Amino acid sequence: MRIGIDARTLINRRGIGNVVFHFLRELSNIPNDNFYIIYVDDQDSEKYIPKDIRFSVRVLGPKIYPIWEQITLPLSIVRDNLDILHCPGNSAPIFLPGNIKLVVSIMDVMYMFEKGRMPKSPSWYQQIGRAYLSFIVPIVAKRAEAITTISASSKEDILQYIDVPHERINVIWLAADSSWTEPSARNSLSAINSKFGLNQPFVLVLGALDPRKNTVNALKAFAQFKHASASKMQMVIVGLTAGGVASLKILAGELEVTESVVFSEFVADGDLLALYAAADIFLYPSLYEGFGLPVLEAMISGTPVITTSCGSIPEIAGDAALMVDPHDIDSIAAAIMRIAYDENLSDCLVALGKTRASEFSWRVFAEKTLATYQSVMSK
């Protein structure tokens, strides 16, 4: 088969870009006779693509997402004489030749949720992106021969908001990077403590400006925990924009926990790996996730997890995390208190988490995606 893969997101090693990175890496290790054309919009993306005689890279412009996806990519696809086009980033070209079979990966459809179910993002970029997806995704989903998604929860959401047959949707779980268990991660703990000014046990939070990530309630719950205990626990919130850091510092001051909270903008993968390993608690109270990969990343790093009871996360975390109502600050604070003062509970969650994380595999993800290609071609 001649298979095209939209890898435009690969340049950003977060979210979908991280999924594409692991998929291509594992795909290159699976013996098969297919030929893959990898479409990107940045020359630097090539450094993330495995060297494989079956892989050919096409760098296409311009770097304007809708134009690239709806005009430039389809024109290149026609010239490349593909059998299958796989678009792993939720959307795909509307117009494709009828002989090209489309596989689209839809991670979630939260951009289609009715008003009030999900907080509105303050980012104009995200709002425009969600409007674009709301228009494009139902069209390409109905055109696609197969849809892959990342959890049973996401599949149910897709079926609720898009009229497609359920048998056309394949659930393929993501995985944590197994390299995050390597000794080098823990050997760097002293360096990471020094870099972030940490001198006490700490709770790690992946923050965001997007209210869906619930960073404000995480900080409020931590403040409640601090005021109700004698703990010297710190909180580290990473992944923020400069504006996010500034606004949360003001809130920390109002909550009287400024000295106990460390804020950081986006951190490199190496630093994030070390923070996961160094943390005493990982707090992830998101209001909705299509999968919730950070939960597995913390588990595989040997850190007890507190997370949300919403969306797909109970499916992914199983019984290996403390579940909280993300809207209930008391519930979040009580969960922090339980782990902070119960070493047996902490150790139990670590053991359960490592076992749970080991049940997810990027190799299996790649194999099941390849099987989807084969199924599509056999129809």
PyMOL commands that set and color helices and strands:
alter all, ss='L'
color gray80, all
select helices_A, chain A and resi 8-11+16-27+43-48+65-80+110-112+124-143+152-161+166-168+178-181+183-187+189-196+211-213+215-228+242-254+258-260+269-278+293-300+313-317+329-341+343-357+362-378
alter helices_A, ss='H'
color red, helices_A
select strands_A, chain A and resi 2-6+35-40+55-59+84-87+101-105+146-149+169-171+202-206+234-240+261-265+281-284+305-308+322-324
alter strands_A, ss='S'
color yellow, strands_A
deselect
rebuild
show_as cartoon
